[in-house]
Amino acid sequence: MIVRAYERYSMTGSNRVSLSVSILAVGDRMEVSLTTSGGSEAVFFKLNIFGEQAFMDRAIEALDAFDAG
């Protein structure tokens, strides 16, 4: 199992967002899990999910490119 964490600044939400990548390989089978998180100034619910979604989208694009190659 491999676990990696990445962090970047999101200009859209003016905060830092993180992406955790977990990869588990057993035999010829591999599973990948992606989880994003980020800070928010909201009191009751999260308002700035755009940075997290963009980070997730880029990670999925990278996985798709890896799978196609």
mmCIF file of the N, C-alpha and C atoms, coordinates in Angstrom:
data_MODEL
# 
_entry.id   MODEL 
# 
loop_
_atom_site.group_PDB 
_atom_site.id 
_atom_site.type_symbol 
_atom_site.label_atom_id 
_atom_site.label_alt_id 
_atom_site.label_comp_id 
_atom_site.label_asym_id 
_atom_site.label_entity_id 
_atom_site.label_seq_id 
_atom_site.pdbx_PDB_ins_code 
_atom_site.Cartn_x 
_atom_site.Cartn_y 
_atom_site.Cartn_z 
_atom_site.occupancy 
_atom_site.B_iso_or_equiv 
_atom_site.pdbx_formal_charge 
_atom_site.auth_seq_id 
_atom_site.auth_comp_id 
_atom_site.auth_asym_id 
_atom_site.auth_atom_id 
_atom_site.pdbx_PDB_model_num 
ATOM 1   N N  . MET A 1 1  ? 0.852   -1.179 0.000   1.00 0.00 ? 1  MET A N  1 
ATOM 2   C CA . MET A 1 1  ? 0.000   0.000  0.000   1.00 0.00 ? 1  MET A CA 1 
ATOM 3   C C  . MET A 1 1  ? 0.891   1.232  0.000   1.00 0.00 ? 1  MET A C  1 
ATOM 4   N N  . ILE A 1 2  ? 0.490   2.186  -0.795  1.00 0.00 ? 2  ILE A N  1 
ATOM 5   C CA . ILE A 1 2  ? 1.200   3.462  -0.878  1.00 0.00 ? 2  ILE A CA 1 
ATOM 6   C C  . ILE A 1 2  ? 0.202   4.570  -0.539  1.00 0.00 ? 2  ILE A C  1 
ATOM 7   N N  . VAL A 1 3  ? 0.602   5.487  0.309   1.00 0.00 ? 3  VAL A N  1 
ATOM 8   C CA . VAL A 1 3  ? -0.226  6.648  0.641   1.00 0.00 ? 3  VAL A CA 1 
ATOM 9   C C  . VAL A 1 3  ? 0.611   7.895  0.396   1.00 0.00 ? 3  VAL A C  1 
ATOM 10  N N  . ARG A 1 4  ? 0.074   8.807  -0.398  1.00 0.00 ? 4  ARG A N  1 
ATOM 11  C CA . ARG A 1 4  ? 0.750   10.072 -0.696  1.00 0.00 ? 4  ARG A CA 1 
ATOM 12  C C  . ARG A 1 4  ? -0.204  11.217 -0.391  1.00 0.00 ? 4  ARG A C  1 
ATOM 13  N N  . ALA A 1 5  ? 0.338   12.343 0.010   1.00 0.00 ? 5  ALA A N  1 
ATOM 14  C CA . ALA A 1 5  ? -0.476  13.533 0.269   1.00 0.00 ? 5  ALA A CA 1 
ATOM 15  C C  . ALA A 1 5  ? 0.141   14.713 -0.465  1.00 0.00 ? 5  ALA A C  1 
ATOM 16  N N  . TYR A 1 6  ? -0.700  15.486 -1.113  1.00 0.00 ? 6  TYR A N  1 
ATOM 17  C CA . TYR A 1 6  ? -0.274  16.666 -1.857  1.00 0.00 ? 6  TYR A CA 1 
ATOM 18  C C  . TYR A 1 6  ? -1.074  17.857 -1.352  1.00 0.00 ? 6  TYR A C  1 
ATOM 19  N N  . GLU A 1 7  ? -0.462  19.023 -1.407  1.00 0.00 ? 7  GLU A N  1 
ATOM 20  C CA . GLU A 1 7  ? -1.141  20.229 -0.944  1.00 0.00 ? 7  GLU A CA 1 
ATOM 21  C C  . GLU A 1 7  ? -0.825  21.362 -1.899  1.00 0.00 ? 7  GLU A C  1 
ATOM 22  N N  . ARG A 1 8  ? -1.793  22.239 -2.098  1.00 0.00 ? 8  ARG A N  1 
ATOM 23  C CA . ARG A 1 8  ? -1.557  23.413 -2.934  1.00 0.00 ? 8  ARG A CA 1 
ATOM 24  C C  . ARG A 1 8  ? -2.464  24.550 -2.474  1.00 0.00 ? 8  ARG A C  1 
ATOM 25  N N  . TYR A 1 9  ? -2.149  25.742 -2.935  1.00 0.00 ? 9  TYR A N  1 
ATOM 26  C CA . TYR A 1 9  ? -2.957  26.913 -2.612  1.00 0.00 ? 9  TYR A CA 1 
ATOM 27  C C  . TYR A 1 9  ? -4.042  27.064 -3.666  1.00 0.00 ? 9  TYR A C  1 
ATOM 28  N N  . SER A 1 10 ? -5.263  27.281 -3.245  1.00 0.00 ? 10 SER A N  1 
ATOM 29  C CA . SER A 1 10 ? -6.380  27.501 -4.153  1.00 0.00 ? 10 SER A CA 1 
ATOM 30  C C  . SER A 1 10 ? -6.708  28.984 -4.188  1.00 0.00 ? 10 SER A C  1 
ATOM 31  N N  . MET A 1 11 ? -6.460  29.619 -5.328  1.00 0.00 ? 11 MET A N  1 
ATOM 32  C CA . MET A 1 11 ? -6.761  31.048 -5.454  1.00 0.00 ? 11 MET A CA 1 
ATOM 33  C C  . MET A 1 11 ? -8.265  31.289 -5.427  1.00 0.00 ? 11 MET A C  1 
ATOM 34  N N  . THR A 1 12 ? -9.040  30.331 -5.931  1.00 0.00 ? 12 THR A N  1 
ATOM 35  C CA . THR A 1 12 ? -10.491 30.489 -5.957  1.00 0.00 ? 12 THR A CA 1 
ATOM 36  C C  . THR A 1 12 ? -11.067 30.616 -4.557  1.00 0.00 ? 12 THR A C  1 
ATOM 37  N N  . GLY A 1 13 ? -10.627 29.741 -3.665  1.00 0.00 ? 13 GLY A N  1 
ATOM 38  C CA . GLY A 1 13 ? -11.154 29.755 -2.301  1.00 0.00 ? 13 GLY A CA 1 
ATOM 39  C C  . GLY A 1 13 ? -10.264 30.488 -1.319  1.00 0.00 ? 13 GLY A C  1 
ATOM 40  N N  . SER A 1 14 ? -9.105  31.005 -1.784  1.00 0.00 ? 14 SER A N  1 
ATOM 41  C CA . SER A 1 14 ? -8.128  31.683 -0.932  1.00 0.00 ? 14 SER A CA 1 
ATOM 42  C C  . SER A 1 14 ? -7.757  30.825 0.272   1.00 0.00 ? 14 SER A C  1 
ATOM 43  N N  . ASN A 1 15 ? -7.503  29.541 0.006   1.00 0.00 ? 15 ASN A N  1 
ATOM 44  C CA . ASN A 1 15 ? -7.131  28.626 1.074   1.00 0.00 ? 15 ASN A CA 1 
ATOM 45  C C  . ASN A 1 15 ? -6.236  27.527 0.513   1.00 0.00 ? 15 ASN A C  1 
ATOM 46  N N  . ARG A 1 16 ? -5.783  26.659 1.374   1.00 0.00 ? 16 ARG A N  1 
ATOM 47  C CA . ARG A 1 16 ? -4.978  25.520 0.944   1.00 0.00 ? 16 ARG A CA 1 
ATOM 48  C C  . ARG A 1 16 ? -5.886  24.307 0.835   1.00 0.00 ? 16 ARG A C  1 
ATOM 49  N N  . VAL A 1 17 ? -5.660  23.508 -0.199  1.00 0.00 ? 17 VAL A N  1 
ATOM 50  C CA . VAL A 1 17 ? -6.409  22.272 -0.365  1.00 0.00 ? 17 VAL A CA 1 
ATOM 51  C C  . VAL A 1 17 ? -5.420  21.115 -0.421  1.00 0.00 ? 17 VAL A C  1 
ATOM 52  N N  . SER A 1 18 ? -5.867  19.958 0.027   1.00 0.00 ? 18 SER A N  1 
ATOM 53  C CA . SER A 1 18 ? -4.983  18.798 0.000   1.00 0.00 ? 18 SER A CA 1 
ATOM 54  C C  . SER A 1 18 ? -5.668  17.652 -0.735  1.00 0.00 ? 18 SER A C  1 
ATOM 55  N N  . LEU A 1 19 ? -4.822  16.771 -1.257  1.00 0.00 ? 19 LEU A N  1 
ATOM 56  C CA . LEU A 1 19 ? -5.284  15.578 -1.955  1.00 0.00 ? 19 LEU A CA 1 
ATOM 57  C C  . LEU A 1 19 ? -4.519  14.403 -1.384  1.00 0.00 ? 19 LEU A C  1 
ATOM 58  N N  . SER A 1 20 ? -5.238  13.421 -0.865  1.00 0.00 ? 20 SER A N  1 
ATOM 59  C CA . SER A 1 20 ? -4.624  12.189 -0.375  1.00 0.00 ? 20 SER A CA 1 
ATOM 60  C C  . SER A 1 20 ? -4.878  11.096 -1.401  1.00 0.00 ? 20 SER A C  1 
ATOM 61  N N  . VAL A 1 21 ? -3.808  10.386 -1.762  1.00 0.00 ? 21 VAL A N  1 
ATOM 62  C CA . VAL A 1 21 ? -3.891  9.311  -2.735  1.00 0.00 ? 21 VAL A CA 1 
ATOM 63  C C  . VAL A 1 21 ? -3.465  8.019  -2.039  1.00 0.00 ? 21 VAL A C  1 
ATOM 64  N N  . SER A 1 22 ? -4.338  7.032  -2.033  1.00 0.00 ? 22 SER A N  1 
ATOM 65  C CA . SER A 1 22 ? -4.023  5.719  -1.468  1.00 0.00 ? 22 SER A CA 1 
ATOM 66  C C  . SER A 1 22 ? -4.089  4.696  -2.593  1.00 0.00 ? 22 SER A C  1 
ATOM 67  N N  . ILE A 1 23 ? -3.043  3.900  -2.724  1.00 0.00 ? 23 ILE A N  1 
ATOM 68  C CA . ILE A 1 23 ? -2.981  2.872  -3.762  1.00 0.00 ? 23 ILE A CA 1 
ATOM 69  C C  . ILE A 1 23 ? -2.701  1.537  -3.086  1.00 0.00 ? 23 ILE A C  1 
ATOM 70  N N  . LEU A 1 24 ? -3.565  0.574  -3.362  1.00 0.00 ? 24 LEU A N  1 
ATOM 71  C CA . LEU A 1 24 ? -3.399  -0.765 -2.807  1.00 0.00 ? 24 LEU A CA 1 
ATOM 72  C C  . LEU A 1 24 ? -3.345  -1.747 -3.966  1.00 0.00 ? 24 LEU A C  1 
ATOM 73  N N  . ALA A 1 25 ? -2.265  -2.518 -4.020  1.00 0.00 ? 25 ALA A N  1 
ATOM 74  C CA . ALA A 1 25 ? -2.109  -3.531 -5.065  1.00 0.00 ? 25 ALA A CA 1 
ATOM 75  C C  . ALA A 1 25 ? -1.967  -4.897 -4.407  1.00 0.00 ? 25 ALA A C  1 
ATOM 76  N N  . VAL A 1 26 ? -2.800  -5.825 -4.858  1.00 0.00 ? 26 VAL A N  1 
ATOM 77  C CA . VAL A 1 26 ? -2.745  -7.206 -4.382  1.00 0.00 ? 26 VAL A CA 1 
ATOM 78  C C  . VAL A 1 26 ? -2.792  -8.086 -5.633  1.00 0.00 ? 26 VAL A C  1 
ATOM 79  N N  . GLY A 1 27 ? -1.719  -8.809 -5.874  1.00 0.00 ? 27 GLY A N  1 
ATOM 80  C CA . GLY A 1 27 ? -1.654  -9.631 -7.075  1.00 0.00 ? 27 GLY A CA 1 
ATOM 81  C C  . GLY A 1 27 ? -1.718  -8.764 -8.317  1.00 0.00 ? 27 GLY A C  1 
ATOM 82  N N  . ASP A 1 28 ? -2.635  -9.078 -9.221  1.00 0.00 ? 28 ASP A N  1 
ATOM 83  C CA . ASP A 1 28 ? -2.779  -8.293 -10.451 1.00 0.00 ? 28 ASP A CA 1 
ATOM 84  C C  . ASP A 1 28 ? -3.892  -7.255 -10.343 1.00 0.00 ? 28 ASP A C  1 
ATOM 85  N N  . ARG A 1 29 ? -4.402  -7.042 -9.152  1.00 0.00 ? 29 ARG A N  1 
ATOM 86  C CA . ARG A 1 29 ? -5.482  -6.072 -8.946  1.00 0.00 ? 29 ARG A CA 1 
ATOM 87  C C  . ARG A 1 29 ? -4.967  -4.847 -8.199  1.00 0.00 ? 29 ARG A C  1 
ATOM 88  N N  . MET A 1 30 ? -5.398  -3.665 -8.646  1.00 0.00 ? 30 MET A N  1 
ATOM 89  C CA . MET A 1 30 ? -4.971  -2.411 -8.015  1.00 0.00 ? 30 MET A CA 1 
ATOM 90  C C  . MET A 1 30 ? -6.189  -1.515 -7.801  1.00 0.00 ? 30 MET A C  1 
ATOM 91  N N  . GLU A 1 31 ? -6.261  -0.912 -6.637  1.00 0.00 ? 31 GLU A N  1 
ATOM 92  C CA . GLU A 1 31 ? -7.330  0.036  -6.308  1.00 0.00 ? 31 GLU A CA 1 
ATOM 93  C C  . GLU A 1 31 ? -6.690  1.365  -5.923  1.00 0.00 ? 31 GLU A C  1 
ATOM 94  N N  . VAL A 1 32 ? -7.310  2.457  -6.370  1.00 0.00 ? 32 VAL A N  1 
ATOM 95  C CA . VAL A 1 32 ? -6.824  3.797  -6.057  1.00 0.00 ? 32 VAL A CA 1 
ATOM 96  C C  . VAL A 1 32 ? -7.947  4.578  -5.400  1.00 0.00 ? 32 VAL A C  1 
ATOM 97  N N  . SER A 1 33 ? -7.635  5.258  -4.305  1.00 0.00 ? 33 SER A N  1 
ATOM 98  C CA . SER A 1 33 ? -8.608  6.084  -3.601  1.00 0.00 ? 33 SER A CA 1 
ATOM 99  C C  . SER A 1 33 ? -8.076  7.516  -3.546  1.00 0.00 ? 33 SER A C  1 
ATOM 100 N N  . LEU A 1 34 ? -8.912  8.477  -3.920  1.00 0.00 ? 34 LEU A N  1 
ATOM 101 C CA . LEU A 1 34 ? -8.558  9.895  -3.879  1.00 0.00 ? 34 LEU A CA 1 
ATOM 102 C C  . LEU A 1 34 ? -9.488  10.611 -2.905  1.00 0.00 ? 34 LEU A C  1 
ATOM 103 N N  . THR A 1 35 ? -8.915  11.439 -2.033  1.00 0.00 ? 35 THR A N  1 
ATOM 104 C CA . THR A 1 35 ? -9.707  12.205 -1.078  1.00 0.00 ? 35 THR A CA 1 
ATOM 105 C C  . THR A 1 35 ? -9.167  13.624 -1.023  1.00 0.00 ? 35 THR A C  1 
ATOM 106 N N  . THR A 1 36 ? -10.032 14.610 -1.180  1.00 0.00 ? 36 THR A N  1 
ATOM 107 C CA . THR A 1 36 ? -9.616  16.001 -1.077  1.00 0.00 ? 36 THR A CA 1 
ATOM 108 C C  . THR A 1 36 ? -10.146 16.609 0.212   1.00 0.00 ? 36 THR A C  1 
ATOM 109 N N  . SER A 1 37 ? -9.464  17.648 0.672   1.00 0.00 ? 37 SER A N  1 
ATOM 110 C CA . SER A 1 37 ? -9.948  18.411 1.820   1.00 0.00 ? 37 SER A CA 1 
ATOM 111 C C  . SER A 1 37 ? -9.380  19.814 1.726   1.00 0.00 ? 37 SER A C  1 
ATOM 112 N N  . GLY A 1 38 ? -10.019 20.719 2.410   1.00 0.00 ? 38 GLY A N  1 
ATOM 113 C CA . GLY A 1 38 ? -9.555  22.101 2.381   1.00 0.00 ? 38 GLY A CA 1 
ATOM 114 C C  . GLY A 1 38 ? -10.196 22.915 3.479   1.00 0.00 ? 38 GLY A C  1 
ATOM 115 N N  . GLY A 1 39 ? -9.604  24.041 3.735   1.00 0.00 ? 39 GLY A N  1 
ATOM 116 C CA . GLY A 1 39 ? -10.133 24.929 4.763   1.00 0.00 ? 39 GLY A CA 1 
ATOM 117 C C  . GLY A 1 39 ? -11.293 25.749 4.240   1.00 0.00 ? 39 GLY A C  1 
ATOM 118 N N  . SER A 1 40 ? -12.067 26.264 5.145   1.00 0.00 ? 40 SER A N  1 
ATOM 119 C CA . SER A 1 40 ? -13.207 27.090 4.785   1.00 0.00 ? 40 SER A CA 1 
ATOM 120 C C  . SER A 1 40 ? -13.472 28.069 5.911   1.00 0.00 ? 40 SER A C  1 
ATOM 121 N N  . GLU A 1 41 ? -13.942 29.244 5.553   1.00 0.00 ? 41 GLU A N  1 
ATOM 122 C CA . GLU A 1 41 ? -14.269 30.243 6.558   1.00 0.00 ? 41 GLU A CA 1 
ATOM 123 C C  . GLU A 1 41 ? -15.750 30.199 6.939   1.00 0.00 ? 41 GLU A C  1 
ATOM 124 N N  . ALA A 1 42 ? -16.496 29.277 6.369   1.00 0.00 ? 42 ALA A N  1 
ATOM 125 C CA . ALA A 1 42 ? -17.929 29.184 6.658   1.00 0.00 ? 42 ALA A CA 1 
ATOM 126 C C  . ALA A 1 42 ? -18.150 28.660 8.073   1.00 0.00 ? 42 ALA A C  1 
ATOM 127 N N  . VAL A 1 43 ? -19.243 29.087 8.675   1.00 0.00 ? 43 VAL A N  1 
ATOM 128 C CA . VAL A 1 43 ? -19.559 28.676 10.029  1.00 0.00 ? 43 VAL A CA 1 
ATOM 129 C C  . VAL A 1 43 ? -20.396 27.388 10.023  1.00 0.00 ? 43 VAL A C  1 
ATOM 130 N N  . PHE A 1 44 ? -21.408 27.318 9.164   1.00 0.00 ? 44 PHE A N  1 
ATOM 131 C CA . PHE A 1 44 ? -22.331 26.187 9.189   1.00 0.00 ? 44 PHE A CA 1 
ATOM 132 C C  . PHE A 1 44 ? -22.118 25.169 8.073   1.00 0.00 ? 44 PHE A C  1 
ATOM 133 N N  . PHE A 1 45 ? -21.698 25.608 6.912   1.00 0.00 ? 45 PHE A N  1 
ATOM 134 C CA . PHE A 1 45 ? -21.442 24.667 5.824   1.00 0.00 ? 45 PHE A CA 1 
ATOM 135 C C  . PHE A 1 45 ? -20.342 25.228 4.929   1.00 0.00 ? 45 PHE A C  1 
ATOM 136 N N  . LYS A 1 46 ? -19.735 24.349 4.191   1.00 0.00 ? 46 LYS A N  1 
ATOM 137 C CA . LYS A 1 46 ? -18.585 24.696 3.372   1.00 0.00 ? 46 LYS A CA 1 
ATOM 138 C C  . LYS A 1 46 ? -19.027 25.401 2.091   1.00 0.00 ? 46 LYS A C  1 
ATOM 139 N N  . LEU A 1 47 ? -18.418 26.538 1.808   1.00 0.00 ? 47 LEU A N  1 
ATOM 140 C CA . LEU A 1 47 ? -18.800 27.319 0.642   1.00 0.00 ? 47 LEU A CA 1 
ATOM 141 C C  . LEU A 1 47 ? -17.825 27.176 -0.529  1.00 0.00 ? 47 LEU A C  1 
ATOM 142 N N  . ASN A 1 48 ? -16.570 27.007 -0.239  1.00 0.00 ? 48 ASN A N  1 
ATOM 143 C CA . ASN A 1 48 ? -15.565 27.056 -1.302  1.00 0.00 ? 48 ASN A CA 1 
ATOM 144 C C  . ASN A 1 48 ? -15.033 25.659 -1.635  1.00 0.00 ? 48 ASN A C  1 
ATOM 145 N N  . ILE A 1 49 ? -15.834 24.898 -2.374  1.00 0.00 ? 49 ILE A N  1 
ATOM 146 C CA . ILE A 1 49 ? -15.430 23.546 -2.757  1.00 0.00 ? 49 ILE A CA 1 
ATOM 147 C C  . ILE A 1 49 ? -14.770 23.522 -4.138  1.00 0.00 ? 49 ILE A C  1 
ATOM 148 N N  . PHE A 1 50 ? -14.660 24.682 -4.788  1.00 0.00 ? 50 PHE A N  1 
ATOM 149 C CA . PHE A 1 50 ? -14.148 24.721 -6.151  1.00 0.00 ? 50 PHE A CA 1 
ATOM 150 C C  . PHE A 1 50 ? -12.687 24.285 -6.233  1.00 0.00 ? 50 PHE A C  1 
ATOM 151 N N  . GLY A 1 51 ? -11.870 24.711 -5.290  1.00 0.00 ? 51 GLY A N  1 
ATOM 152 C CA . GLY A 1 51 ? -10.462 24.332 -5.292  1.00 0.00 ? 51 GLY A CA 1 
ATOM 153 C C  . GLY A 1 51 ? -10.275 22.845 -5.103  1.00 0.00 ? 51 GLY A C  1 
ATOM 154 N N  . GLU A 1 52 ? -11.069 22.259 -4.216  1.00 0.00 ? 52 GLU A N  1 
ATOM 155 C CA . GLU A 1 52 ? -10.993 20.815 -3.991  1.00 0.00 ? 52 GLU A CA 1 
ATOM 156 C C  . GLU A 1 52 ? -11.427 20.054 -5.234  1.00 0.00 ? 52 GLU A C  1 
ATOM 157 N N  . GLN A 1 53 ? -12.498 20.495 -5.866  1.00 0.00 ? 53 GLN A N  1 
ATOM 158 C CA . GLN A 1 53 ? -13.002 19.813 -7.058  1.00 0.00 ? 53 GLN A CA 1 
ATOM 159 C C  . GLN A 1 53 ? -11.987 19.906 -8.199  1.00 0.00 ? 53 GLN A C  1 
ATOM 160 N N  . ALA A 1 54 ? -11.345 21.060 -8.357  1.00 0.00 ? 54 ALA A N  1 
ATOM 161 C CA . ALA A 1 54 ? -10.327 21.216 -9.403  1.00 0.00 ? 54 ALA A CA 1 
ATOM 162 C C  . ALA A 1 54 ? -9.139  20.295 -9.136  1.00 0.00 ? 54 ALA A C  1 
ATOM 163 N N  . PHE A 1 55 ? -8.745  20.160 -7.877  1.00 0.00 ? 55 PHE A N  1 
ATOM 164 C CA . PHE A 1 55 ? -7.638  19.270 -7.508  1.00 0.00 ? 55 PHE A CA 1 
ATOM 165 C C  . PHE A 1 55 ? -8.011  17.820 -7.826  1.00 0.00 ? 55 PHE A C  1 
ATOM 166 N N  . MET A 1 56 ? -9.241  17.432 -7.490  1.00 0.00 ? 56 MET A N  1 
ATOM 167 C CA . MET A 1 56 ? -9.720  16.080 -7.770  1.00 0.00 ? 56 MET A CA 1 
ATOM 168 C C  . MET A 1 56 ? -9.767  15.828 -9.278  1.00 0.00 ? 56 MET A C  1 
ATOM 169 N N  . ASP A 1 57 ? -10.268 16.800 -10.030 1.00 0.00 ? 57 ASP A N  1 
ATOM 170 C CA . ASP A 1 57 ? -10.351 16.650 -11.486 1.00 0.00 ? 57 ASP A CA 1 
ATOM 171 C C  . ASP A 1 57 ? -8.974  16.431 -12.110 1.00 0.00 ? 57 ASP A C  1 
ATOM 172 N N  . ARG A 1 58 ? -7.973  17.184 -11.640 1.00 0.00 ? 58 ARG A N  1 
ATOM 173 C CA . ARG A 1 58 ? -6.612  17.014 -12.165 1.00 0.00 ? 58 ARG A CA 1 
ATOM 174 C C  . ARG A 1 58 ? -6.051  15.638 -11.826 1.00 0.00 ? 58 ARG A C  1 
ATOM 175 N N  . ALA A 1 59 ? -6.337  15.141 -10.634 1.00 0.00 ? 59 ALA A N  1 
ATOM 176 C CA . ALA A 1 59 ? -5.856  13.821 -10.241 1.00 0.00 ? 59 ALA A CA 1 
ATOM 177 C C  . ALA A 1 59 ? -6.512  12.732 -11.100 1.00 0.00 ? 59 ALA A C  1 
ATOM 178 N N  . ILE A 1 60 ? -7.792  12.880 -11.369 1.00 0.00 ? 60 ILE A N  1 
ATOM 179 C CA . ILE A 1 60 ? -8.498  11.893 -12.204 1.00 0.00 ? 60 ILE A CA 1 
ATOM 180 C C  . ILE A 1 60 ? -7.950  11.935 -13.624 1.00 0.00 ? 60 ILE A C  1 
ATOM 181 N N  . GLU A 1 61 ? -7.667  13.130 -14.149 1.00 0.00 ? 61 GLU A N  1 
ATOM 182 C CA . GLU A 1 61 ? -7.061  13.254 -15.481 1.00 0.00 ? 61 GLU A CA 1 
ATOM 183 C C  . GLU A 1 61 ? -5.708  12.539 -15.522 1.00 0.00 ? 61 GLU A C  1 
ATOM 184 N N  . ALA A 1 62 ? -4.907  12.696 -14.479 1.00 0.00 ? 62 ALA A N  1 
ATOM 185 C CA . ALA A 1 62 ? -3.597  12.043 -14.430 1.00 0.00 ? 62 ALA A CA 1 
ATOM 186 C C  . ALA A 1 62 ? -3.748  10.526 -14.396 1.00 0.00 ? 62 ALA A C  1 
ATOM 187 N N  . LEU A 1 63 ? -4.716  10.034 -13.622 1.00 0.00 ? 63 LEU A N  1 
ATOM 188 C CA . LEU A 1 63 ? -4.951  8.583  -13.585 1.00 0.00 ? 63 LEU A CA 1 
ATOM 189 C C  . LEU A 1 63 ? -5.437  8.053  -14.940 1.00 0.00 ? 63 LEU A C  1 
ATOM 190 N N  . ASP A 1 64 ? -6.315  8.804  -15.583 1.00 0.00 ? 64 ASP A N  1 
ATOM 191 C CA . ASP A 1 64 ? -6.802  8.400  -16.899 1.00 0.00 ? 64 ASP A CA 1 
ATOM 192 C C  . ASP A 1 64 ? -5.663  8.368  -17.919 1.00 0.00 ? 64 ASP A C  1 
ATOM 193 N N  . ALA A 1 65 ? -4.765  9.349  -17.864 1.00 0.00 ? 65 ALA A N  1 
ATOM 194 C CA . ALA A 1 65 ? -3.626  9.391  -18.780 1.00 0.00 ? 65 ALA A CA 1 
ATOM 195 C C  . ALA A 1 65 ? -2.686  8.212  -18.516 1.00 0.00 ? 65 ALA A C  1 
ATOM 196 N N  . PHE A 1 66 ? -2.502  7.868  -17.247 1.00 0.00 ? 66 PHE A N  1 
ATOM 197 C CA . PHE A 1 66 ? -1.651  6.736  -16.880 1.00 0.00 ? 66 PHE A CA 1 
ATOM 198 C C  . PHE A 1 66 ? -2.270  5.428  -17.372 1.00 0.00 ? 66 PHE A C  1 
ATOM 199 N N  . ASP A 1 67 ? -3.584  5.309  -17.214 1.00 0.00 ? 67 ASP A N  1 
ATOM 200 C CA . ASP A 1 67 ? -4.296  4.099  -17.619 1.00 0.00 ? 67 ASP A CA 1 
ATOM 201 C C  . ASP A 1 67 ? -4.271  3.934  -19.140 1.00 0.00 ? 67 ASP A C  1 
ATOM 202 N N  . ALA A 1 68 ? -4.346  5.046  -19.878 1.00 0.00 ? 68 ALA A N  1 
ATOM 203 C CA . ALA A 1 68 ? -4.356  4.986  -21.344 1.00 0.00 ? 68 ALA A CA 1 
ATOM 204 C C  . ALA A 1 68 ? -2.972  4.663  -21.906 1.00 0.00 ? 68 ALA A C  1 
ATOM 205 N N  . GLY A 1 69 ? -1.927  4.993  -21.129 1.00 0.00 ? 69 GLY A N  1 
ATOM 206 C CA . GLY A 1 69 ? -0.555  4.822  -21.645 1.00 0.00 ? 69 GLY A CA 1 
ATOM 207 C C  . GLY A 1 69 ? -0.021  3.520  -21.386 1.00 0.00 ? 69 GLY A C  1 
# 
